[in-house]
Amino acid sequence: MLKIYNTIRRKKEEFIPIVEGKIGMYVCGVTVYDLCHIGHGRTFTIFDMIVRYLRFIGYEVNYVRNITDIDDKIIQRSSQKNVGYASFTNTMIEEMKKDFNRLKVISPNIEPHSTSYIQSMIDLITDLEKNGQTYRGKSGDILFDTTINSEYGNLSNRDIFLGSKEKFSRNVERNSLKRFHSDFILWKSSKKGEPFWESPWGKGRPGWHTECAAMSMKILGKNFDIHGGGSDLIFPHHENERIQSIGLNGNNFANYWIHTGMLTIREEKMSKSSRNFYTIRNICSMYDPEVIRYFFLSSHYR
């Protein structure tokens, strides 16, 4: 019997696949605005191990790991370097693949890029709009109304009506334009000079949470076996993905949620945004990549 710690249940559960002998697995990949750090290395080495093990014991695993190639940080970084965002992300994707090859991280069966699934994202938002779960914000963004579904907060075990309101958005400016602090952007209206796509709501681009929700369901279906990522994605990213699926399909989206613990430096989470990190290539120049893999796998994955 295989048991998996399921984040949403907060306990180990017997793993029962939707289709006997097969597993659909979606893992949130890298936002390619900088070189990958060893926190990424640990997360994807762990999922590498999980996929290898599941295949070893006989499962046919359809492993999907996305690449976020459009994002506020990507736009900002490419602008700083005075290059087009597409050229910038293509370069960063190649560097990411070199880093993962150094660590012998297996490639996913499917590696969707966000910009290749824009229509699927527009379709998802359109369906949510038809169900009465969206509204247009003062800035022109389309947002998801988190107050109309009691399932919101169950994955991360939090009550949106209690506690601090400041932790519900990465963007303070846009946060002030919401009806409720936990509402999140589905479609972001474009500013002058930003990349955009045409949509029923005007020029803009999908929100990050909509990107992964749309890609995972497009590739694996409305209900699949495993959704994974770092524990820093439990909220708001995975919570927001899940509620979109529930709002649209009324199902559990993913049956099992697997999250890896964070690699820390001086008791702080390693992250690109805080500039508190060591790159994979830097560490691999100092130590054998096999040693680094062993180091990543020598502690509990959570």
Sequence and secondary structure as in RCSB ss.txt:
>XXXX:A:sequence
MLKIYNTIRRKKEEFIPIVEGKIGMYVCGVTVYDLCHIGHGRTFTIFDMIVRYLRFIGYEVNYVRNITDIDDKII
QRSSQKNVGYASFTNTMIEEMKKDFNRLKVISPNIEPHSTSYIQSMIDLITDLEKNGQTYRGKSGDILFDTTINS
EYGNLSNRDIFLGSKEKFSRNVERNSLKRFHSDFILWKSSKKGEPFWESPWGKGRPGWHTECAAMSMKILGKNFD
IHGGGSDLIFPHHENERIQSIGLNGNNFANYWIHTGMLTIREEKMSKSSRNFYTIRNICSMYDPEVIRYFFLSSH
YR
>XXXX:A:secstr
  EEEETTTTEEEE   SBTTEEEEEE   B SS  BHHHHHHHHHHHHHHHHHHHTT EEEEEE BB   HHHH
HHHHHTTS HHHHHHHHHHHHHHHHHHTT    SB  BGGG HHHHHHHHHHHHHTT EEE TTS EEE GGG T
TTTTTTT  TTSS SGGG S HHHHTTSSSTT EEEEEE  TTS  B  TT SEEE HHHHHHHHHHHHH SSEE
EEEEEGGGIIIIIHHHHHHHHHHHSS SEEEEEEE   EETTEE BTTTTB  BHHHHHHHS HHHHHHHHHTS 
  
